[in-house]
Each structure stands twice: as structure tokens, then as C-alpha cells.
Amino acid sequence: QVQLEESGGGLVQAGGSLRLSCQISGGTFSSYFMAWFRQAPGMEREFVAAIRWDPYYAESVKGRFTISRDAAKNAVYLQMDSLKPEDTAVYYCARAPFMSITTTGYNVWGQGTQVTVSS
């Protein structure tokens, strides 16, 4: 059974950086799109970035966040720079057989990692 485990979240000041990791076990991601979503309190889960070949980004993070993948380590990363308080959320890693900017189609999810950006 495929499992995803996120790590790297924490508390950071505005303007700072964090690097999230998503470790895949029990399977691979080579034939799938891997994505990051986030969910703030009281809000719906929203798309952040995805990758299979070329990266895709939500407009709100374009130019600040970078998604990457390491096939040898079976891991996906999200480098987050120039963080803003509105980036505060639980960040989730997910896998899908096709590209989507909604949660539709993502059938494997991690438990999430909290990112808090203070002003």
C-alpha cells in the first residue's frame, strides 16, 4: 500500500524559508503527478503545486515556491521562500494519475505538516 509522509513544517517569520519533504513508501511516483495542497483553518483545501515532468504552480505561490522530485530517493519537495503569513496552513502531499488543480483524482494523501508564518 502506497503511503506518503510529509515533514519539514514549522514556525518561521515572514520573509523566511522552509523546505517540505514528501517521502513515498510502498510505491513510486514515476507514472503519477505529485502535488502539494494546503488547508488553512476554516478554508477549503487548495492547490499549491504539482509535478510530473514540468512543474505547475498556483498563482499565489508562483515565483516563491519550487516543487521538485528525486526519483532515487522516492521523494518530492517543496521549497518555500519569501513566506507570508497567508501561507500559514497544513500542507499535504498527494498523488494522482492525471494533472488536476482540485483534490479530484488525488487518491493517495499524506497526513500533512503544519506551516506557520508569523508577521
Backbone as JSON Lines, residues from 0, in Angstrom:
{"i":0,"aa":"Q","n":[0.84,-1.19,0.0],"ca":[0.0,0.0,0.0],"c":[0.88,1.24,0.0]}
{"i":1,"aa":"V","n":[0.58,2.14,-0.91],"ca":[1.36,3.36,-1.02],"c":[1.05,4.3,0.14]}
{"i":2,"aa":"Q","n":[2.09,4.85,0.72],"ca":[1.92,5.82,1.8],"c":[2.8,7.04,1.52]}
{"i":3,"aa":"L","n":[2.29,8.21,1.9],"ca":[3.01,9.46,1.76],"c":[3.21,10.06,3.14]}
{"i":4,"aa":"E","n":[4.4,10.55,3.41],"ca":[4.67,11.15,4.71],"c":[5.38,12.47,4.51]}
{"i":5,"aa":"E","n":[4.74,13.54,4.98],"ca":[5.31,14.87,4.88],"c":[6.16,15.19,6.11]}
{"i":6,"aa":"S","n":[7.13,16.05,5.9],"ca":[7.94,16.56,7.0],"c":[8.51,17.92,6.59]}
{"i":7,"aa":"G","n":[9.05,18.63,7.58],"ca":[9.71,19.89,7.29],"c":[8.94,21.13,7.67]}
{"i":8,"aa":"G","n":[7.71,20.96,8.15],"ca":[6.94,22.12,8.55],"c":[7.49,22.73,9.83]}
{"i":9,"aa":"G","n":[6.95,23.89,10.18],"ca":[7.4,24.55,11.4],"c":[6.94,25.99,11.45]}
{"i":10,"aa":"L","n":[7.53,26.72,12.38],"ca":[7.23,28.14,12.56],"c":[8.36,28.97,11.99]}
{"i":11,"aa":"V","n":[8.01,29.94,11.17],"ca":[9.02,30.79,10.54],"c":[8.49,32.21,10.46]}
{"i":12,"aa":"Q","n":[9.38,33.18,10.48],"ca":[8.96,34.58,10.34],"c":[8.7,34.9,8.87]}
{"i":13,"aa":"A","n":[7.87,35.9,8.67],"ca":[7.59,36.36,7.32],"c":[8.9,36.71,6.61]}
{"i":14,"aa":"G","n":[9.0,36.29,5.36],"ca":[10.21,36.5,4.59],"c":[11.17,35.33,4.66]}
{"i":15,"aa":"G","n":[10.92,34.41,5.56],"ca":[11.79,33.26,5.73],"c":[11.48,32.14,4.75]}
{"i":16,"aa":"S","n":[12.18,31.02,4.95],"ca":[12.07,29.87,4.06],"c":[11.87,28.58,4.83]}
{"i":17,"aa":"L","n":[11.22,27.65,4.18],"ca":[11.09,26.28,4.68],"c":[11.15,25.34,3.49]}
{"i":18,"aa":"R","n":[11.6,24.12,3.74],"ca":[11.6,23.09,2.7],"c":[10.82,21.89,3.21]}
{"i":19,"aa":"L","n":[9.72,21.61,2.53],"ca":[8.91,20.45,2.88],"c":[9.36,19.24,2.07]}
{"i":20,"aa":"S","n":[9.26,18.08,2.71],"ca":[9.59,16.83,2.03],"c":[8.4,15.9,2.08]}
{"i":21,"aa":"C","n":[8.25,15.1,1.04],"ca":[7.2,14.08,0.97],"c":[7.89,12.77,0.59]}
{"i":22,"aa":"Q","n":[7.91,11.86,1.53],"ca":[8.54,10.57,1.29],"c":[7.49,9.56,0.89]}
{"i":23,"aa":"I","n":[7.71,8.86,-0.23],"ca":[6.77,7.86,-0.72],"c":[7.29,6.47,-0.35]}
{"i":24,"aa":"S","n":[6.42,5.66,0.21],"ca":[6.77,4.28,0.54],"c":[5.71,3.34,-0.02]}
{"i":25,"aa":"G","n":[6.1,2.12,-0.34],"ca":[5.17,1.14,-0.86],"c":[4.82,1.34,-2.32]}
{"i":26,"aa":"G","n":[5.53,2.24,-3.0],"ca":[5.23,2.5,-4.4],"c":[6.16,3.56,-4.94]}
{"i":27,"aa":"T","n":[5.9,3.99,-6.16],"ca":[6.72,5.04,-6.77],"c":[5.82,6.15,-7.27]}
{"i":28,"aa":"F","n":[6.44,7.21,-7.79],"ca":[5.66,8.31,-8.34],"c":[5.97,8.54,-9.81]}
{"i":29,"aa":"S","n":[6.77,7.68,-10.42],"ca":[7.24,7.94,-11.78],"c":[6.12,8.04,-12.79]}
{"i":30,"aa":"S","n":[5.02,7.33,-12.57],"ca":[3.91,7.36,-13.51],"c":[2.77,8.25,-13.05]}
{"i":31,"aa":"Y","n":[3.02,9.09,-12.05],"ca":[1.97,9.88,-11.44],"c":[2.37,11.35,-11.35]}
{"i":32,"aa":"F","n":[1.35,12.17,-11.19],"ca":[1.55,13.56,-10.8],"c":[1.61,13.6,-9.28]}
{"i":33,"aa":"M","n":[2.58,14.31,-8.77],"ca":[2.71,14.53,-7.34],"c":[2.42,15.99,-7.07]}
{"i":34,"aa":"A","n":[1.62,16.25,-6.05],"ca":[1.19,17.62,-5.79],"c":[1.28,17.97,-4.32]}
{"i":35,"aa":"W","n":[1.33,19.25,-4.09],"ca":[1.19,19.82,-2.75],"c":[-0.1,20.63,-2.72]}
{"i":36,"aa":"F","n":[-0.87,20.41,-1.68],"ca":[-2.05,21.2,-1.38],"c":[-1.86,21.8,0.01]}
{"i":37,"aa":"R","n":[-2.69,22.76,0.34],"ca":[-2.66,23.3,1.69],"c":[-4.07,23.64,2.13]}
{"i":38,"aa":"Q","n":[-4.25,23.64,3.44],"ca":[-5.57,23.94,4.01],"c":[-5.4,24.77,5.26]}
{"i":39,"aa":"A","n":[-5.92,25.99,5.21],"ca":[-5.92,26.87,6.36],"c":[-7.2,26.63,7.16]}
{"i":40,"aa":"P","n":[-7.22,27.0,8.44],"ca":[-8.41,26.78,9.27],"c":[-9.65,27.43,8.66]}
{"i":41,"aa":"G","n":[-10.71,26.64,8.56],"ca":[-11.97,27.15,8.03],"c":[-12.01,27.32,6.53]}
{"i":42,"aa":"M","n":[-10.95,26.91,5.84],"ca":[-10.87,27.07,4.39],"c":[-10.86,25.71,3.71]}
{"i":43,"aa":"E","n":[-11.16,25.73,2.42],"ca":[-11.06,24.5,1.65],"c":[-9.6,24.2,1.32]}
{"i":44,"aa":"R","n":[-9.35,22.95,1.06],"ca":[-8.01,22.55,0.65],"c":[-7.73,23.11,-0.75]}
{"i":45,"aa":"E","n":[-6.58,23.77,-0.9],"ca":[-6.28,24.41,-2.17],"c":[-4.97,23.92,-2.76]}
{"i":46,"aa":"F","n":[-4.94,23.94,-4.08],"ca":[-3.77,23.51,-4.84],"c":[-2.63,24.49,-4.65]}
{"i":47,"aa":"V","n":[-1.41,23.94,-4.5],"ca":[-0.21,24.77,-4.38],"c":[0.71,24.54,-5.58]}
{"i":48,"aa":"A","n":[1.06,23.28,-5.82],"ca":[2.0,22.98,-6.91],"c":[1.91,21.5,-7.24]}
{"i":49,"aa":"A","n":[2.32,21.16,-8.46],"ca":[2.33,19.76,-8.89],"c":[3.47,19.56,-9.88]}
{"i":50,"aa":"I","n":[3.86,18.3,-10.02],"ca":[4.94,17.98,-10.95],"c":[4.83,16.55,-11.41]}
{"i":51,"aa":"R","n":[5.08,16.34,-12.68],"ca":[5.42,15.02,-13.18],"c":[6.63,15.18,-14.09]}
{"i":52,"aa":"W","n":[6.45,16.04,-15.12],"ca":[7.6,16.44,-15.92],"c":[7.88,17.93,-15.63]}
{"i":53,"aa":"D","n":[7.0,18.82,-16.12],"ca":[7.13,20.25,-15.83],"c":[6.35,20.59,-14.57]}
{"i":54,"aa":"P","n":[6.81,21.59,-13.83],"ca":[6.09,22.0,-12.63],"c":[4.89,22.9,-12.95]}
{"i":55,"aa":"Y","n":[3.88,22.84,-12.11],"ca":[2.72,23.71,-12.18],"c":[2.58,24.4,-10.82]}
{"i":56,"aa":"Y","n":[2.19,25.67,-10.83],"ca":[2.07,26.41,-9.58],"c":[0.77,27.19,-9.54]}
{"i":57,"aa":"A","n":[0.23,27.33,-8.33],"ca":[-0.85,28.27,-8.12],"c":[-0.28,29.68,-8.26]}
{"i":58,"aa":"E","n":[-1.11,30.6,-8.74],"ca":[-0.63,31.97,-8.94],"c":[-0.12,32.58,-7.64]}
{"i":59,"aa":"S","n":[-0.72,32.2,-6.54],"ca":[-0.37,32.81,-5.25],"c":[1.03,32.45,-4.77]}
{"i":60,"aa":"V","n":[1.61,31.39,-5.33],"ca":[2.94,30.96,-4.88],"c":[3.99,31.03,-5.99]}
{"i":61,"aa":"K","n":[3.55,31.33,-7.21],"ca":[4.47,31.37,-8.34],"c":[5.58,32.38,-8.09]}
{"i":62,"aa":"G","n":[6.82,31.96,-8.3],"ca":[7.97,32.82,-8.08],"c":[8.53,32.74,-6.67]}
{"i":63,"aa":"R","n":[7.78,32.13,-5.76],"ca":[8.25,31.99,-4.37],"c":[8.48,30.53,-3.98]}
{"i":64,"aa":"F","n":[7.68,29.63,-4.51],"ca":[7.77,28.21,-4.18],"c":[8.35,27.44,-5.37]}
{"i":65,"aa":"T","n":[9.07,26.36,-5.05],"ca":[9.63,25.5,-6.09],"c":[9.37,24.05,-5.73]}
{"i":66,"aa":"I","n":[8.71,23.32,-6.63],"ca":[8.47,21.9,-6.42],"c":[9.52,21.12,-7.19]}
{"i":67,"aa":"S","n":[9.99,20.02,-6.59],"ca":[10.97,19.18,-7.26],"c":[10.77,17.74,-6.82]}
{"i":68,"aa":"R","n":[11.42,16.83,-7.55],"ca":[11.28,15.41,-7.24],"c":[12.63,14.74,-7.38]}
{"i":69,"aa":"D","n":[12.86,13.74,-6.57],"ca":[14.09,12.96,-6.6],"c":[13.71,11.5,-6.7]}
{"i":70,"aa":"A","n":[13.83,10.94,-7.91],"ca":[13.41,9.55,-8.13],"c":[14.25,8.58,-7.33]}
{"i":71,"aa":"A","n":[15.52,8.87,-7.17],"ca":[16.4,7.97,-6.44],"c":[16.0,7.86,-4.97]}
{"i":72,"aa":"K","n":[15.5,8.97,-4.43],"ca":[15.09,8.98,-3.03],"c":[13.59,8.76,-2.86]}
{"i":73,"aa":"N","n":[12.88,8.63,-3.98],"ca":[11.42,8.44,-3.94],"c":[10.77,9.54,-3.1]}
{"i":74,"aa":"A","n":[11.15,10.76,-3.39],"ca":[10.68,11.89,-2.59],"c":[10.36,13.09,-3.47]}
{"i":75,"aa":"V","n":[9.46,13.9,-2.96],"ca":[9.08,15.15,-3.61],"c":[9.28,16.26,-2.58]}
{"i":76,"aa":"Y","n":[9.68,17.42,-3.07],"ca":[10.0,18.52,-2.17],"c":[9.24,19.79,-2.56]}
{"i":77,"aa":"L","n":[9.06,20.65,-1.58],"ca":[8.51,21.98,-1.84],"c":[9.38,22.99,-1.12]}
{"i":78,"aa":"Q","n":[10.17,23.72,-1.87],"ca":[10.98,24.79,-1.31],"c":[10.14,26.05,-1.28]}
{"i":79,"aa":"M","n":[9.97,26.61,-0.1],"ca":[9.1,27.78,0.08],"c":[9.96,28.95,0.54]}
{"i":80,"aa":"D","n":[10.06,29.96,-0.27],"ca":[10.83,31.17,0.04],"c":[9.89,32.37,0.14]}
{"i":81,"aa":"S","n":[10.4,33.44,0.72],"ca":[9.62,34.67,0.87],"c":[8.24,34.38,1.44]}
{"i":82,"aa":"L","n":[8.22,33.61,2.49],"ca":[6.95,33.2,3.08],"c":[6.18,34.39,3.64]}
{"i":83,"aa":"K","n":[4.86,34.27,3.54],"ca":[3.95,35.31,4.02],"c":[3.01,34.71,5.07]}
{"i":84,"aa":"P","n":[2.46,35.53,5.95],"ca":[1.51,35.0,6.94],"c":[0.35,34.24,6.29]}
{"i":85,"aa":"E","n":[-0.07,34.66,5.1],"ca":[-1.19,33.97,4.44],"c":[-0.8,32.6,3.89]}
{"i":86,"aa":"D","n":[0.47,32.23,3.98],"ca":[0.9,30.88,3.61],"c":[0.67,29.9,4.76]}
{"i":87,"aa":"T","n":[0.28,30.39,5.92],"ca":[0.04,29.53,7.07],"c":[-1.07,28.54,6.77]}
{"i":88,"aa":"A","n":[-0.77,27.26,6.94],"ca":[-1.73,26.2,6.63],"c":[-1.09,24.85,6.96]}
{"i":89,"aa":"V","n":[-1.92,23.82,6.9],"ca":[-1.4,22.46,6.89],"c":[-1.14,22.1,5.43]}
{"i":90,"aa":"Y","n":[0.06,21.63,5.14],"ca":[0.46,21.29,3.78],"c":[0.42,19.78,3.6]}
{"i":91,"aa":"Y","n":[-0.23,19.36,2.51],"ca":[-0.41,17.96,2.22],"c":[0.25,17.58,0.91]}
{"i":92,"aa":"C","n":[0.82,16.4,0.89],"ca":[1.36,15.8,-0.33],"c":[0.31,14.82,-0.86]}
{"i":93,"aa":"A","n":[0.17,14.72,-2.18],"ca":[-0.82,13.84,-2.76],"c":[-0.35,13.31,-4.11]}
{"i":94,"aa":"R","n":[-0.95,12.17,-4.53],"ca":[-0.57,11.53,-5.78],"c":[-1.8,11.29,-6.64]}
{"i":95,"aa":"A","n":[-1.67,11.51,-7.93],"ca":[-2.79,11.3,-8.85],"c":[-2.28,10.81,-10.19]}
{"i":96,"aa":"P","n":[-3.1,10.07,-10.93],"ca":[-2.7,9.58,-12.25],"c":[-2.79,10.63,-13.34]}
{"i":97,"aa":"F","n":[-3.41,11.77,-13.04],"ca":[-3.51,12.82,-14.02],"c":[-3.41,14.16,-13.31]}
{"i":98,"aa":"M","n":[-3.12,15.21,-14.08],"ca":[-2.93,16.53,-13.52],"c":[-4.26,17.16,-13.15]}
{"i":99,"aa":"S","n":[-4.35,17.73,-11.98],"ca":[-5.55,18.43,-11.55],"c":[-5.16,19.49,-10.53]}
{"i":100,"aa":"I","n":[-5.86,20.6,-10.56],"ca":[-5.62,21.64,-9.55],"c":[-6.72,21.61,-8.49]}
{"i":101,"aa":"T","n":[-7.56,20.58,-8.55],"ca":[-8.51,20.35,-7.47],"c":[-8.13,19.03,-6.81]}
{"i":102,"aa":"T","n":[-8.79,18.72,-5.71],"ca":[-8.47,17.48,-5.0],"c":[-8.96,16.25,-5.76]}
{"i":103,"aa":"T","n":[-9.81,16.46,-6.77],"ca":[-10.33,15.36,-7.57],"c":[-9.19,14.58,-8.22]}
{"i":104,"aa":"G","n":[-9.23,13.29,-8.08],"ca":[-8.25,12.43,-8.72],"c":[-7.07,12.08,-7.85]}
{"i":105,"aa":"Y","n":[-6.85,12.85,-6.82],"ca":[-5.73,12.55,-5.91],"c":[-6.23,11.52,-4.9]}
{"i":106,"aa":"N","n":[-5.78,10.29,-5.08],"ca":[-6.34,9.2,-4.29],"c":[-5.4,8.71,-3.18]}
{"i":107,"aa":"V","n":[-4.24,9.31,-3.09],"ca":[-3.31,8.99,-2.0],"c":[-2.85,10.3,-1.38]}
{"i":108,"aa":"W","n":[-3.01,10.41,-0.08],"ca":[-2.71,11.65,0.65],"c":[-1.84,11.34,1.86]}
{"i":109,"aa":"G","n":[-0.99,12.29,2.2],"ca":[-0.26,12.22,3.45],"c":[-1.1,12.81,4.58]}
{"i":110,"aa":"Q","n":[-0.52,12.8,5.77],"ca":[-1.22,13.3,6.95],"c":[-1.09,14.81,7.11]}
{"i":111,"aa":"G","n":[-0.15,15.39,6.42],"ca":[0.03,16.84,6.47],"c":[1.1,17.28,7.45]}
{"i":112,"aa":"T","n":[1.62,18.46,7.19],"ca":[2.6,19.09,8.08],"c":[2.25,20.56,8.23]}
{"i":113,"aa":"Q","n":[2.29,21.05,9.46],"ca":[1.86,22.42,9.74],"c":[2.96,23.42,9.4]}
{"i":114,"aa":"V","n":[2.58,24.45,8.68],"ca":[3.46,25.58,8.4],"c":[2.81,26.83,8.98]}
{"i":115,"aa":"T","n":[3.54,27.52,9.84],"ca":[3.03,28.74,10.45],"c":[4.01,29.87,10.16]}
{"i":116,"aa":"V","n":[3.51,30.94,9.57],"ca":[4.34,32.09,9.23],"c":[3.88,33.27,10.08]}
{"i":117,"aa":"S","n":[4.78,33.76,10.92],"ca":[4.44,34.88,11.8],"c":[4.8,36.2,11.13]}
{"i":118,"aa":"S","n":[4.03,37.22,11.46],"ca":[4.26,38.54,10.86],"c":[5.23,39.37,11.67]}
